[in-house]
């Protein structure tokens, strides 16, 4: 693993994992935590380790966050786009959990390098369920440019994996998004909660992993 800075701010860096031999594709891992400074890319490391073992180049990124981390909108989104451009690993699939799922889908809309997104229990509509948390990232006037539901059609494949027992981000976030996004696919995991999505060994993670393989190997 190699740490690479893509900017001067302490949070503008990522960790690049490169497999032995020729990579079968590339994945950008974007951690969640409601965009808050107290959560970092360490959440993405277990996923990166699995995926590099599967033969993918994996870019696990950090970004400026709210709560004293210099983040907010549009800074947080700008960091994700800058990070995606910072390493030359070819076309990428974004894999994001919770608020990172928001950024994964948002980046799919805005970056030509992104060919698809896997959204793990993602925050997709700022106007429903999680509005109070979204207002910590941006103003209500910015929802139209920051909320994925307002950006449909995304123009890329999006696979939404979500547990039906998620108490942090309701499954309706993914259900409703997939009902309006023409290239979205919904995979509801029965009995699964929020953190199951980023816990290797769970059914939720295995479904996310298979979704990544489908999209990344089609690059």
Secondary structure, DSSP 8 states (H G I E B T S, - for coil): -EEEESSSSTT-EEEEE--SSS-S-EEEEE--STTBTT--THHHHHHHHHHHHTT-EEEEE----BTTSS--TTHHHHHHHHHHHHS--SSEEEEEETHHHHHHHHHHHH-TTEEEEEEES----TTSS-HHHHHHHS-GGGHHHH-GGGG---SSEEEEEEETT-SSS-THHHHHHHHH-TTEEEEEETT--SGGGGSTTSHHHHHHHHHHHHHHTT-
